[in-house]
Amino acid sequence: MPSVVSSGPNTIANRGVGTPSSWHDHRTAGSGLSLRLQLRPEPDLPPLVTDHQSVAFTSQRLWGTVGAVFAALAIIFGAFGAHVVEEHLPAVHASSEPKQVAGFEMPASYKYLQDFRTASHYHLVHSLAIVLVGLLGRRGKARIIGHAAAGCFVAGILLFSGSLYLLATTGVLWLGMVTPIGGLIFIAGWALFAVAAGMPRASRH
């Protein structure tokens, strides 16, 4: 019976496959590849967003959205006043006495139409102010003061513009006492906004 192992050049023993020395060579090559993989520099990753940055981004989105919605409502009320309220007011204020404005006497309906337009104007201006608070992007105490400013603008719109809207369209006179309160809140909001905008930016680290 012929022998399986021969001394020819193509035998397993001569090729060195499966011998201990070849195993050592394979292990050495594998360890070298592993070492090169470990020493390979890590790719540059974008910086992690901190909790403070996340809160700042959230407040920007919040006030940006609120301001945009309020601005859209101001445009709607302005168009409503130009096309609907103007025709409605003479009937609402038919029994009201003429009003004195800057030394001139005018129908009550015309005076309240101007009040409605004033309300729409202040409504739009302070809606954009709310958006500005979101764009301010401050952190720490400045962010808190900015929140307070935006809250004042929202409250001012509801009290100042809201009371004039209702006063003009319903003729309920006591609503006129609410309007100055809203004006004072507007002023407070702008003062807070000035403080927040004037504070230095906090460090990102």
Rosetta blueprint (number, residue, H / E / L):
1 M L
2 P L
3 S L
4 V L
5 V L
6 S L
7 S L
8 G L
9 P L
10 N L
11 T L
12 I H
13 A H
14 N H
15 R H
16 G L
17 V L
18 G L
19 T L
20 P H
21 S H
22 S H
23 W H
24 H H
25 D H
26 H H
27 R H
28 T H
29 A H
30 G H
31 S H
32 G H
33 L H
34 S H
35 L H
36 R H
37 L H
38 Q H
39 L H
40 R L
41 P L
42 E L
43 P L
44 D L
45 L L
46 P L
47 P L
48 L L
49 V L
50 T L
51 D H
52 H H
53 Q H
54 S H
55 V H
56 A H
57 F H
58 T H
59 S H
60 Q H
61 R H
62 L H
63 W H
64 G H
65 T H
66 V H
67 G H
68 A H
69 V H
70 F H
71 A H
72 A H
73 L H
74 A H
75 I H
76 I H
77 F H
78 G H
79 A H
80 F H
81 G H
82 A H
83 H H
84 V H
85 V H
86 E H
87 E H
88 H H
89 L H
90 P H
91 A H
92 V H
93 H L
94 A L
95 S L
96 S L
97 E L
98 P L
99 K E
100 Q E
101 V E
102 A L
103 G L
104 F E
105 E E
106 M E
107 P L
108 A H
109 S H
110 Y H
111 K H
112 Y H
113 L H
114 Q H
115 D H
116 F H
117 R H
118 T H
119 A H
120 S H
121 H H
122 Y H
123 H H
124 L H
125 V H
126 H H
127 S H
128 L H
129 A H
130 I H
131 V H
132 L H
133 V H
134 G H
135 L H
136 L H
137 G L
138 R L
139 R L
140 G L
141 K H
142 A H
143 R H
144 I H
145 I H
146 G H
147 H H
148 A H
149 A H
150 A H
151 G H
152 C H
153 F H
154 V H
155 A H
156 G H
157 I H
158 L H
159 L H
160 F H
161 S H
162 G H
163 S H
164 L H
165 Y H
166 L H
167 L H
168 A H
169 T H
170 T H
171 G L
172 V L
173 L H
174 W H
175 L H
176 G H
177 M H
178 V L
179 T H
180 P H
181 I H
182 G H
183 G H
184 L H
185 I H
186 F H
187 I H
188 A H
189 G H
190 W H
191 A H
192 L H
193 F H
194 A H
195 V H
196 A H
197 A H
198 G H
199 M L
200 P L
201 R L
202 A L
203 S L
204 R L
205 H L
